[in-house]
Amino acid sequence: MRSRLPIDPKASIDRDAAAHLLSWLVENHLTAFTQGNAGLKVGPSVAAYDEDAARLEGLSRLMWGVVPAIRGGYAVSGLEAIVEGLTNGTDPAHPAYWGEAGDMDQRLVEMASLAVFIKEAPDVLSRLMPQPAKDNFLRWLARIQDARINPSNWRFFRILVLDALSSSGWPIDQQRLAQELHFIDTQYIGEGWYQDGAEVGRFDYYNPFAFHFYGLLYARWHAVDDPDRAARYVERARAFARSYRHWFAADGAAIAYGRSMTYRFGVAGFWGLLAEAGHPDMSAGELRGLWSRSMRWWLEQPIFDAEGCLTVGYAYPNLLMSEFYNSAQSPLWALKAFAPLSLPADHPFWTEAEEPCNPPGYHSVATTRQMTWHNAGVAYLVAPPPKHREIRRVSDKYCKFAYSSHHGFCVESLDWIACGFAGDNMLAFSRDGVTWAFRTDVENAGLEDGVLTTVWSPFADCRVTTKQRLTEMGELRESTIETGFPLQVLATGHSADLWIAPKPLQRAVADFQNAENASAVEGATLFSNLRDLDARLSRCVLPSAPNTNLVHPHSAVPALYGEIAAGSTLLRTHLTAGGRS
């Protein structure tokens, strides 16, 4: 049966096993070839771009895994058919032509992996693509020189493509390339972190997915002819690794936070690229362990369909958490995780045994105002919300009080409270018991002496100042609410993997039995407690709407519910959570 994994997901993943896994994935997806092999269509769902771009996306994203395998000396099944698809997709006379890339076009995104193919496997490209076809291919890529592109990590796409065109003898605008390289430097804020364009405060997986991934590729290509920039990119990646290692739990699960979660094991690709540059504080065995444990965790999740193709979702198929820019083919960005296949078999990344990663229990980053820590086998993150509105369910993905590697986070957190469902890690307010509001924009945010302070307003004439700090056992949240009118209040903690029947909110509170001032949830693998330190609110446990949690299709949260009067009110809650050993 094709969908059966070709390797043991519990075993150590060596180089040959990784290549075998990649071949299995590529072969499974190539069964979805469209006309002229110029694209893939693995499912019926669509994105906010045309179907020509979506089928291109499927084919081009395979190259994130195919190219490292070629560079590493592996034979790739279906490579000739893939190159035939590239030939037909860039031939204006072919019925499967992808079309010319326009401004802000998805085609511009998909050019990046094709540029890497040109740079890393030029002999293969020349052998399989006749010169007239190659001219079409380069001409199609050259459209990126003049296209309008997002002022964000997208600028690296233009850098990669111009670099590839130049190496192929195609004339490029050197001034434009210099401008884009300068733009990337303007995005660097320190301590290993880039901001992503004008979206202030969004510090997420696009650092390892994009900025550092492409930066390390550039450093590989230009260590000799642009040594200063290459060294800067490497040192930034090393600094980032000191933070990023805290995002991974002991079993390899990574903190679920932000957008584009459907790229899944793409979170591990950074470790493989960093291994080539090396790290003064992290051994090759430690980098190997971070990569391999992450891959194993993902392989144990139900993320493939019956044909062995990746689905849209996170720990299981789920369109509720998807982005407008996620087509059925989008998850193939996960193949960036196969970057270490380009390392030779005798590289220490492959020859040294996996080592555990045991970073200090608490870590903070002043520039991003983020705190991370580990407890009971789970990695946790708190961060202030960014100023951003273009992402679907942005408040759920960025504005919760905390995120973790195992509890997951919920989307649609506020939508069904009146029906007895609620999401995680919120302090929500309502004037009528029907419409609820949580933290979205923040007026101010600061991290000082281990305390994250955010000032926010769920309604006009209602201002909340929330302080979050770690304690020996968990997390303390203190919120001072200044309101001109009475409000209903609902506070929730981390999700646990538990099914309970929904009840209307007031009935759930009335039926809850607990002798202490705490709401507690114990699931099959997780626990989550939420304590009201001033006994101001009533306790209950609420289910989250089914399939709204990214990790657990059924989940429940500890909750506190009540009313506050107009004026000033202090709510103090303490959370403990983690894995049940």
TIDO-915803 format. One line per field, with one value per residue (C-alpha): x, y, z; residue number from 1; residue in one letter. Coordinates in steps of 0.05 Angstrom, whole numbers. Layout:
BEGIN
east <- X | ...
north <- Y | ...
up <- Z | ...
pos <- NUM | ...
code <- A | ...
END
This chain:
BEGIN
east <- 0 | 33 | 12 | 50 | 112 | 176 | 216 | 204 | 182 | 210 | 280 | 340 | 337 | 403 | 421 | 397 | 332 | 320 | 332 | 285 | 231 | 240 | 235 | 171 | 141 | 162 | 135 | 69 | 59 | 80 | 18 | -19 | 17 | -26 | -21 | 49 | 76 | 76 | 43 | 11 | -61 | -65 | -133 | -195 | -183 | -161 | -122 | -127 | -90 | -105 | -101 | -42 | -1 | -27 | -5 | 62 | 67 | 61 | 116 | 164 | 160 | 182 | 249 | 262 | 275 | 296 | 354 | 389 | 382 | 415 | 470 | 480 | 490 | 423 | 384 | 315 | 257 | 216 | 270 | 264 | 189 | 197 | 245 | 197 | 145 | 191 | 203 | 129 | 108 | 155 | 141 | 90 | 70 | 53 | -19 | 8 | 45 | 42 | 33 | 76 | 86 | 51 | 61 | 54 | 43 | 47 | 91 | 145 | 145 | 153 | 212 | 257 | 264 | 276 | 332 | 363 | 358 | 397 | 451 | 459 | 448 | 469 | 496 | 431 | 392 | 436 | 434 | 358 | 336 | 356 | 383 | 320 | 279 | 330 | 325 | 249 | 261 | 309 | 266 | 206 | 246 | 273 | 204 | 220 | 270 | 214 | 155 | 128 | 143 | 122 | 171 | 182 | 218 | 194 | 254 | 298 | 262 | 287 | 358 | 359 | 331 | 377 | 435 | 415 | 404 | 471 | 506 | 473 | 498 | 431 | 437 | 410 | 402 | 460 | 434 | 367 | 404 | 445 | 381 | 349 | 410 | 408 | 334 | 348 | 399 | 346 | 302 | 353 | 338 | 389 | 398 | 390 | 321 | 293 | 228 | 184 | 174 | 130 | 92 | 120 | 125 | 114 | 172 | 154 | 175 | 190 | 258 | 279 | 232 | 257 | 307 | 358 | 344 | 358 | 414 | 451 | 443 | 471 | 529 | 543 | 544 | 584 | 634 | 690 | 664 | 620 | 654 | 632 | 558 | 564 | 596 | 542 | 487 | 522 | 533 | 460 | 438 | 482 | 453 | 383 | 397 | 410 | 337 | 306 | 329 | 283 | 223 | 231 | 208 | 248 | 209 | 219 | 152 | 158 | 118 | 54 | 53 | 36 | 17 | 35 | 32 | 15 | 89 | 100 | 168 | 196 | 211 | 270 | 305 | 343 | 382 | 408 | 431 | 464 | 504 | 542 | 565 | 575 | 560 | 611 | 562 | 524 | 555 | 537 | 504 | 460 | 439 | 426 | 384 | 341 | 329 | 317 | 271 | 229 | 222 | 203 | 149 | 118 | 120 | 79 | 23 | -34 | -12 | -16 | -77 | -91 | -43 | 14 | 8 | 13 | -53 | -69 | -70 | -23 | -22 | -81 | -119 | -153 | -176 | -201 | -130 | -107 | -87 | -117 | -52 | -55 | -73 | -75 | -3 | 23 | 45 | 102 | 143 | 156 | 207 | 256 | 268 | 309 | 363 | 415 | 414 | 463 | 514 | 563 | 557 | 620 | 596 | 592 | 518 | 509 | 566 | 557 | 503 | 442 | 452 | 397 | 386 | 383 | 382 | 371 | 300 | 284 | 303 | 284 | 298 | 297 | 290 | 228 | 201 | 191 | 200 | 207 | 212 | 202 | 159 | 139 | 163 | 129 | 160 | 123 | 125 | 95 | 100 | 64 | 17 | 42 | 7 | -22 | -91 | -82 | -76 | -138 | -152 | -93 | -116 | -115 | -47 | -10 | -49 | -60 | -26 | 16 | 33 | 64 | 92 | 39 | -24 | -34 | -75 | -147 | -177 | -248 | -234 | -287 | -340 | -378 | -374 | -449 | -456 | -407 | -343 | -281 | -209 | -145 | -103 | -151 | -180 | -245 | -298 | -371 | -425 | -482 | -457 | -461 | -405 | -337 | -271 | -200 | -131 | -116 | -76 | -34 | -22 | 44 | 86 | 150 | 193 | 233 | 262 | 225 | 156 | 119 | 71 | 18 | -34 | -95 | -169 | -222 | -274 | -276 | -274 | -243 | -168 | -130 | -58 | -33 | 32 | 58 | 116 | 142 | 138 | 173 | 112 | 82 | 59 | 27 | -21 | -43 | -93 | -117 | -183 | -208 | -277 | -333 | -387 | -399 | -371 | -375 | -306 | -279 | -207 | -178 | -114 | -77 | -115 | -113 | -130 | -198 | -269 | -326 | -398 | -413 | -463 | -486 | -434 | -475 | -495 | -423 | -405 | -464 | -449 | -374 | -351 | -283 | -266 | -208 | -206 | -179 | -205 | -166 | -165 | -130 | -128 | -96 | -26 | -33 | -55 | -75 | -95 | -120 | -126 | -161 | -116 | -169 | -230 | -264 | -291 | -329 | -294 | -310 | -281 | -302 | -293 | -264 | -304 | -284 | -225 | -208 | -145 | -86 | -59 | -120 | -186 | -221 | -195 | -217 | -193 | -196 | -237 | -258 | -322 | -357 | -376 | -339 | -367 | -349 | -285 | -219 | -212 | -149 | -153 | -96 | -91 | -38 | -27 | 7 | 9 | 50 | 54 | 27 | 85
north <- 0 | 64 | 106 | 62 | 99 | 70 | 79 | 66 | 133 | 114 | 96 | 142 | 173 | 164 | 194 | 136 | 131 | 206 | 196 | 137 | 177 | 234 | 186 | 158 | 227 | 249 | 186 | 192 | 264 | 251 | 208 | 275 | 302 | 349 | 361 | 357 | 341 | 416 | 414 | 374 | 374 | 331 | 354 | 395 | 453 | 520 | 583 | 657 | 650 | 617 | 543 | 550 | 579 | 526 | 468 | 502 | 506 | 431 | 417 | 471 | 454 | 383 | 414 | 435 | 361 | 337 | 386 | 368 | 295 | 307 | 348 | 291 | 240 | 205 | 184 | 216 | 177 | 217 | 271 | 268 | 277 | 336 | 371 | 357 | 393 | 452 | 454 | 453 | 501 | 554 | 545 | 598 | 553 | 493 | 483 | 473 | 541 | 571 | 641 | 702 | 723 | 787 | 835 | 803 | 737 | 668 | 649 | 694 | 653 | 587 | 613 | 607 | 531 | 532 | 582 | 535 | 479 | 521 | 538 | 471 | 423 | 460 | 397 | 359 | 417 | 423 | 348 | 342 | 409 | 427 | 497 | 526 | 500 | 527 | 595 | 594 | 573 | 630 | 680 | 661 | 668 | 736 | 767 | 773 | 829 | 879 | 851 | 886 | 843 | 845 | 883 | 822 | 755 | 753 | 798 | 738 | 704 | 759 | 751 | 676 | 682 | 739 | 700 | 638 | 677 | 711 | 644 | 620 | 679 | 715 | 791 | 818 | 885 | 886 | 949 | 915 | 856 | 903 | 938 | 873 | 850 | 917 | 908 | 841 | 876 | 928 | 872 | 846 | 870 | 832 | 769 | 727 | 753 | 787 | 825 | 809 | 873 | 928 | 879 | 902 | 849 | 787 | 742 | 672 | 611 | 654 | 665 | 591 | 578 | 637 | 689 | 642 | 586 | 630 | 667 | 602 | 582 | 649 | 639 | 571 | 601 | 664 | 646 | 666 | 724 | 758 | 734 | 790 | 782 | 706 | 711 | 758 | 709 | 652 | 690 | 713 | 641 | 618 | 672 | 652 | 579 | 598 | 620 | 571 | 509 | 529 | 522 | 446 | 398 | 337 | 292 | 337 | 373 | 447 | 504 | 515 | 590 | 638 | 627 | 575 | 517 | 470 | 471 | 423 | 390 | 448 | 474 | 425 | 444 | 501 | 451 | 414 | 477 | 504 | 440 | 457 | 523 | 494 | 525 | 540 | 523 | 465 | 400 | 364 | 311 | 362 | 392 | 321 | 306 | 369 | 352 | 277 | 283 | 335 | 290 | 230 | 270 | 291 | 222 | 196 | 246 | 230 | 282 | 240 | 221 | 150 | 161 | 183 | 256 | 313 | 344 | 416 | 419 | 413 | 350 | 323 | 346 | 412 | 468 | 510 | 531 | 542 | 608 | 640 | 624 | 549 | 506 | 430 | 431 | 483 | 434 | 411 | 469 | 419 | 386 | 440 | 393 | 349 | 403 | 360 | 309 | 355 | 341 | 285 | 218 | 230 | 297 | 297 | 312 | 242 | 206 | 231 | 201 | 242 | 283 | 312 | 387 | 412 | 487 | 527 | 523 | 596 | 640 | 710 | 753 | 827 | 847 | 803 | 809 | 734 | 685 | 610 | 554 | 480 | 443 | 370 | 353 | 413 | 476 | 542 | 612 | 679 | 739 | 805 | 807 | 837 | 892 | 851 | 838 | 801 | 731 | 688 | 680 | 725 | 734 | 659 | 650 | 708 | 741 | 686 | 694 | 632 | 578 | 509 | 448 | 398 | 433 | 465 | 528 | 536 | 576 | 601 | 613 | 666 | 644 | 593 | 614 | 622 | 550 | 526 | 522 | 563 | 568 | 569 | 622 | 680 | 734 | 750 | 802 | 811 | 862 | 817 | 745 | 734 | 775 | 768 | 805 | 787 | 819 | 839 | 902 | 925 | 998 | 982 | 921 | 911 | 856 | 876 | 835 | 773 | 807 | 815 | 874 | 888 | 944 | 931 | 949 | 898 | 954 | 1029 | 1054 | 989 | 984 | 923 | 919 | 848 | 826 | 755 | 724 | 655 | 623 | 561 | 519 | 555 | 623 | 681 | 728 | 793 | 837 | 905 | 921 | 992 | 994 | 1045 | 991 | 922 | 862 | 787 | 756 | 689 | 667 | 602 | 562 | 512 | 459 | 386 | 325 | 309 | 304 | 330 | 344 | 418 | 455 | 527 | 569 | 584 | 512 | 489 | 535 | 512 | 438 | 443 | 409 | 428 | 442 | 488 | 555 | 520 | 492 | 429 | 387 | 320 | 289 | 226 | 258 | 329 | 366 | 439 | 477 | 548 | 579 | 643 | 671 | 718 | 671 | 725 | 680 | 615 | 552 | 505 | 463 | 478 | 439 | 473 | 467 | 402 | 407 | 478 | 457 | 446 | 385 | 352 | 344 | 340 | 386 | 422 | 481 | 500 | 563 | 618 | 657 | 715 | 788 | 851 | 919 | 985 | 1014 | 981 | 906 | 863 | 790 | 745 | 675 | 621 | 567 | 500 | 453 | 399 | 327 | 270 | 223
up <- 0 | -23 | 37 | 86 | 110 | 79 | 143 | 217 | 246 | 314 | 289 | 279 | 209 | 174 | 107 | 65 | 104 | 92 | 18 | 17 | 52 | 2 | -57 | -29 | -21 | -91 | -124 | -87 | -110 | -182 | -190 | -190 | -253 | -295 | -371 | -398 | -329 | -319 | -251 | -195 | -170 | -107 | -81 | -97 | -49 | -78 | -58 | -73 | -139 | -206 | -219 | -267 | -209 | -162 | -206 | -216 | -140 | -134 | -184 | -161 | -87 | -101 | -119 | -47 | -34 | -102 | -109 | -44 | -62 | -130 | -98 | -48 | -103 | -101 | -162 | -161 | -190 | -239 | -249 | -325 | -321 | -273 | -320 | -378 | -337 | -326 | -401 | -419 | -364 | -389 | -463 | -486 | -544 | -500 | -475 | -404 | -403 | -333 | -359 | -347 | -275 | -257 | -200 | -130 | -166 | -134 | -193 | -165 | -100 | -138 | -178 | -117 | -117 | -192 | -182 | -131 | -183 | -232 | -180 | -147 | -206 | -269 | -302 | -292 | -320 | -382 | -393 | -390 | -419 | -491 | -501 | -534 | -476 | -426 | -459 | -449 | -377 | -362 | -400 | -358 | -293 | -315 | -308 | -233 | -249 | -261 | -223 | -162 | -101 | -29 | 15 | 58 | 56 | -17 | -34 | -25 | -83 | -129 | -100 | -112 | -183 | -205 | -176 | -216 | -280 | -274 | -264 | -328 | -368 | -371 | -366 | -300 | -267 | -218 | -185 | -171 | -140 | -95 | -74 | -53 | -14 | 22 | 37 | 72 | 116 | 136 | 161 | 210 | 281 | 322 | 364 | 302 | 284 | 222 | 218 | 158 | 121 | 150 | 194 | 260 | 313 | 270 | 289 | 269 | 228 | 168 | 200 | 193 | 133 | 93 | 117 | 146 | 97 | 37 | 73 | 85 | 13 | -9 | 39 | 8 | -62 | -46 | 8 | -39 | -81 | -28 | 36 | 83 | 67 | 69 | 138 | 163 | 141 | 176 | 241 | 241 | 232 | 289 | 334 | 313 | 330 | 403 | 406 | 358 | 395 | 451 | 404 | 403 | 457 | 478 | 431 | 370 | 370 | 353 | 382 | 341 | 330 | 275 | 203 | 150 | 199 | 141 | 122 | 180 | 180 | 141 | 211 | 213 | 148 | 181 | 225 | 164 | 129 | 192 | 199 | 136 | 165 | 234 | 302 | 357 | 413 | 381 | 359 | 294 | 337 | 371 | 304 | 278 | 339 | 331 | 258 | 267 | 327 | 291 | 230 | 273 | 310 | 245 | 215 | 274 | 259 | 209 | 158 | 94 | 53 | 28 | -30 | 14 | -5 | 46 | 66 | 84 | 160 | 219 | 261 | 220 | 157 | 173 | 127 | 185 | 202 | 131 | 98 | 37 | 1 | 16 | -43 | -39 | -62 | -13 | 42 | -4 | 24 | 79 | 33 | 54 | 112 | 65 | 59 | 96 | 40 | 4 | 59 | 40 | 74 | 115 | 142 | 219 | 214 | 187 | 222 | 293 | 338 | 355 | 418 | 461 | 462 | 533 | 531 | 595 | 620 | 606 | 547 | 528 | 466 | 479 | 406 | 394 | 465 | 467 | 525 | 518 | 569 | 578 | 628 | 634 | 564 | 530 | 500 | 512 | 482 | 501 | 454 | 442 | 382 | 316 | 279 | 223 | 194 | 129 | 157 | 167 | 242 | 258 | 330 | 342 | 308 | 340 | 397 | 448 | 515 | 503 | 452 | 459 | 424 | 447 | 470 | 402 | 393 | 372 | 315 | 319 | 393 | 403 | 354 | 394 | 466 | 473 | 451 | 504 | 463 | 475 | 452 | 492 | 527 | 524 | 568 | 530 | 545 | 526 | 538 | 517 | 526 | 451 | 419 | 451 | 442 | 459 | 451 | 379 | 370 | 428 | 446 | 480 | 492 | 531 | 561 | 622 | 679 | 656 | 653 | 587 | 591 | 538 | 538 | 496 | 487 | 470 | 465 | 465 | 537 | 561 | 572 | 596 | 621 | 623 | 656 | 645 | 683 | 696 | 765 | 792 | 773 | 713 | 690 | 726 | 688 | 719 | 682 | 705 | 670 | 668 | 638 | 634 | 636 | 666 | 628 | 625 | 629 | 605 | 618 | 591 | 596 | 552 | 514 | 532 | 489 | 518 | 492 | 535 | 514 | 503 | 548 | 547 | 584 | 646 | 654 | 646 | 704 | 747 | 736 | 750 | 814 | 844 | 916 | 898 | 861 | 800 | 735 | 715 | 652 | 646 | 577 | 551 | 545 | 573 | 634 | 641 | 704 | 712 | 782 | 802 | 855 | 883 | 877 | 836 | 779 | 774 | 748 | 691 | 636 | 565 | 501 | 441 | 377 | 341 | 293 | 315 | 354 | 308 | 345 | 376 | 338 | 405 | 459 | 522 | 563 | 636 | 642 | 691 | 680 | 714 | 713 | 731 | 747 | 715 | 743 | 756 | 768 | 778 | 754 | 774 | 746 | 751 | 700 | 703 | 643 | 610 | 590 | 632 | 643
pos <- 1 | 2 | 3 | 4 | 5 | 6 | 7 | 8 | 9 | 10 | 11 | 12 | 13 | 14 | 15 | 16 | 17 | 18 | 19 | 20 | 21 | 22 | 23 | 24 | 25 | 26 | 27 | 28 | 29 | 30 | 31 | 32 | 33 | 34 | 35 | 36 | 37 | 38 | 39 | 40 | 41 | 42 | 43 | 44 | 45 | 46 | 47 | 48 | 49 | 50 | 51 | 52 | 53 | 54 | 55 | 56 | 57 | 58 | 59 | 60 | 61 | 62 | 63 | 64 | 65 | 66 | 67 | 68 | 69 | 70 | 71 | 72 | 73 | 74 | 75 | 76 | 77 | 78 | 79 | 80 | 81 | 82 | 83 | 84 | 85 | 86 | 87 | 88 | 89 | 90 | 91 | 92 | 93 | 94 | 95 | 96 | 97 | 98 | 99 | 100 | 101 | 102 | 103 | 104 | 105 | 106 | 107 | 108 | 109 | 110 | 111 | 112 | 113 | 114 | 115 | 116 | 117 | 118 | 119 | 120 | 121 | 122 | 123 | 124 | 125 | 126 | 127 | 128 | 129 | 130 | 131 | 132 | 133 | 134 | 135 | 136 | 137 | 138 | 139 | 140 | 141 | 142 | 143 | 144 | 145 | 146 | 147 | 148 | 149 | 150 | 151 | 152 | 153 | 154 | 155 | 156 | 157 | 158 | 159 | 160 | 161 | 162 | 163 | 164 | 165 | 166 | 167 | 168 | 169 | 170 | 171 | 172 | 173 | 174 | 175 | 176 | 177 | 178 | 179 | 180 | 181 | 182 | 183 | 184 | 185 | 186 | 187 | 188 | 189 | 190 | 191 | 192 | 193 | 194 | 195 | 196 | 197 | 198 | 199 | 200 | 201 | 202 | 203 | 204 | 205 | 206 | 207 | 208 | 209 | 210 | 211 | 212 | 213 | 214 | 215 | 216 | 217 | 218 | 219 | 220 | 221 | 222 | 223 | 224 | 225 | 226 | 227 | 228 | 229 | 230 | 231 | 232 | 233 | 234 | 235 | 236 | 237 | 238 | 239 | 240 | 241 | 242 | 243 | 244 | 245 | 246 | 247 | 248 | 249 | 250 | 251 | 252 | 253 | 254 | 255 | 256 | 257 | 258 | 259 | 260 | 261 | 262 | 263 | 264 | 265 | 266 | 267 | 268 | 269 | 270 | 271 | 272 | 273 | 274 | 275 | 276 | 277 | 278 | 279 | 280 | 281 | 282 | 283 | 284 | 285 | 286 | 287 | 288 | 289 | 290 | 291 | 292 | 293 | 294 | 295 | 296 | 297 | 298 | 299 | 300 | 301 | 302 | 303 | 304 | 305 | 306 | 307 | 308 | 309 | 310 | 311 | 312 | 313 | 314 | 315 | 316 | 317 | 318 | 319 | 320 | 321 | 322 | 323 | 324 | 325 | 326 | 327 | 328 | 329 | 330 | 331 | 332 | 333 | 334 | 335 | 336 | 337 | 338 | 339 | 340 | 341 | 342 | 343 | 344 | 345 | 346 | 347 | 348 | 349 | 350 | 351 | 352 | 353 | 354 | 355 | 356 | 357 | 358 | 359 | 360 | 361 | 362 | 363 | 364 | 365 | 366 | 367 | 368 | 369 | 370 | 371 | 372 | 373 | 374 | 375 | 376 | 377 | 378 | 379 | 380 | 381 | 382 | 383 | 384 | 385 | 386 | 387 | 388 | 389 | 390 | 391 | 392 | 393 | 394 | 395 | 396 | 397 | 398 | 399 | 400 | 401 | 402 | 403 | 404 | 405 | 406 | 407 | 408 | 409 | 410 | 411 | 412 | 413 | 414 | 415 | 416 | 417 | 418 | 419 | 420 | 421 | 422 | 423 | 424 | 425 | 426 | 427 | 428 | 429 | 430 | 431 | 432 | 433 | 434 | 435 | 436 | 437 | 438 | 439 | 440 | 441 | 442 | 443 | 444 | 445 | 446 | 447 | 448 | 449 | 450 | 451 | 452 | 453 | 454 | 455 | 456 | 457 | 458 | 459 | 460 | 461 | 462 | 463 | 464 | 465 | 466 | 467 | 468 | 469 | 470 | 471 | 472 | 473 | 474 | 475 | 476 | 477 | 478 | 479 | 480 | 481 | 482 | 483 | 484 | 485 | 486 | 487 | 488 | 489 | 490 | 491 | 492 | 493 | 494 | 495 | 496 | 497 | 498 | 499 | 500 | 501 | 502 | 503 | 504 | 505 | 506 | 507 | 508 | 509 | 510 | 511 | 512 | 513 | 514 | 515 | 516 | 517 | 518 | 519 | 520 | 521 | 522 | 523 | 524 | 525 | 526 | 527 | 528 | 529 | 530 | 531 | 532 | 533 | 534 | 535 | 536 | 537 | 538 | 539 | 540 | 541 | 542 | 543 | 544 | 545 | 546 | 547 | 548 | 549 | 550 | 551 | 552 | 553 | 554 | 555 | 556 | 557 | 558 | 559 | 560 | 561 | 562 | 563 | 564 | 565 | 566 | 567 | 568 | 569 | 570 | 571 | 572 | 573 | 574 | 575 | 576 | 577 | 578 | 579 | 580 | 581
code <- M | R | S | R | L | P | I | D | P | K | A | S | I | D | R | D | A | A | A | H | L | L | S | W | L | V | E | N | H | L | T | A | F | T | Q | G | N | A | G | L | K | V | G | P | S | V | A | A | Y | D | E | D | A | A | R | L | E | G | L | S | R | L | M | W | G | V | V | P | A | I | R | G | G | Y | A | V | S | G | L | E | A | I | V | E | G | L | T | N | G | T | D | P | A | H | P | A | Y | W | G | E | A | G | D | M | D | Q | R | L | V | E | M | A | S | L | A | V | F | I | K | E | A | P | D | V | L | S | R | L | M | P | Q | P | A | K | D | N | F | L | R | W | L | A | R | I | Q | D | A | R | I | N | P | S | N | W | R | F | F | R | I | L | V | L | D | A | L | S | S | S | G | W | P | I | D | Q | Q | R | L | A | Q | E | L | H | F | I | D | T | Q | Y | I | G | E | G | W | Y | Q | D | G | A | E | V | G | R | F | D | Y | Y | N | P | F | A | F | H | F | Y | G | L | L | Y | A | R | W | H | A | V | D | D | P | D | R | A | A | R | Y | V | E | R | A | R | A | F | A | R | S | Y | R | H | W | F | A | A | D | G | A | A | I | A | Y | G | R | S | M | T | Y | R | F | G | V | A | G | F | W | G | L | L | A | E | A | G | H | P | D | M | S | A | G | E | L | R | G | L | W | S | R | S | M | R | W | W | L | E | Q | P | I | F | D | A | E | G | C | L | T | V | G | Y | A | Y | P | N | L | L | M | S | E | F | Y | N | S | A | Q | S | P | L | W | A | L | K | A | F | A | P | L | S | L | P | A | D | H | P | F | W | T | E | A | E | E | P | C | N | P | P | G | Y | H | S | V | A | T | T | R | Q | M | T | W | H | N | A | G | V | A | Y | L | V | A | P | P | P | K | H | R | E | I | R | R | V | S | D | K | Y | C | K | F | A | Y | S | S | H | H | G | F | C | V | E | S | L | D | W | I | A | C | G | F | A | G | D | N | M | L | A | F | S | R | D | G | V | T | W | A | F | R | T | D | V | E | N | A | G | L | E | D | G | V | L | T | T | V | W | S | P | F | A | D | C | R | V | T | T | K | Q | R | L | T | E | M | G | E | L | R | E | S | T | I | E | T | G | F | P | L | Q | V | L | A | T | G | H | S | A | D | L | W | I | A | P | K | P | L | Q | R | A | V | A | D | F | Q | N | A | E | N | A | S | A | V | E | G | A | T | L | F | S | N | L | R | D | L | D | A | R | L | S | R | C | V | L | P | S | A | P | N | T | N | L | V | H | P | H | S | A | V | P | A | L | Y | G | E | I | A | A | G | S | T | L | L | R | T | H | L | T | A | G | G | R | S
END
